[in-house]
Amino acid sequence: MSDITNILVVGIGGQGVMTATEILAEAAIALGHDAKKTEVAGMAQRGGVVSSHLRFGPKVLSPQIAPGTADVLLAFEAAEGLRWQHMLRPGAMALVNDSRFVPPIVELGLFDYPANPVADMKAAGTKVVAFDATTIAQGLGDIRLGNTVMLGAIADHLPFAADDLLACVLKRFQKKGEKMVDLNRRAFAAGRAAVGTAEAATA
């Protein structure tokens, strides 16, 4: 099954987890892959946890990623990255936005938020590349750009060219004018650069 790519995207409702997965799937399909995805949302619109499975390749029968087989974990939120790290295959990578988003279940006192999720992931032996997608998005003027920053982050860890993914991202914003297209192009580039810098620092 090595010809199938398994990507798990996780985060908190409102971060754009499902949209990011849709765009990744669109890029794979545009390049001739069979693609299947599934989403699990717990009160997503209220800030609950969200996970989205994406599998693509010559022929995909099921959208569900089995534990220990994910090729990339794209975590929009650090504690969610920690919670889902068991899904990664040995040697696979987690790309983690290390900004802190505390879900309602923590605020209600039902769960404790880990003190340092990224450190916990590394201590467990997970290969982690952490960066602050939220601050990058805010620096560009809109926190909603965090979604595109995250897509830029995964762009060099896919079995197709980053430009193919970028084309699918920008297609989403064509109707919103050149300013939005340019902002998303810059957010995508910033995400790629942030991961490149973080990887170089941990090499």
Secondary structure, 3 states (H helix, E strand, C coil): CCCCEEEEEEEECCCCHHHHHHHHHHHHHHCCCEEEEEEEECCHHHCCEEEEEEEEECCCCCCCCCCCCEEEEEECCHHHHHHHHHHEEEEEEEEEECCCCCCHHHHCCCCCCCCCHHHHHHHCCCEEEEECHHHHHHHCCCHHHHHHHHHHHHHHHCCCCHHHHHHHHHHCCHHHCHHHHHHHHHHHHHHHHHHHHHHHHHC
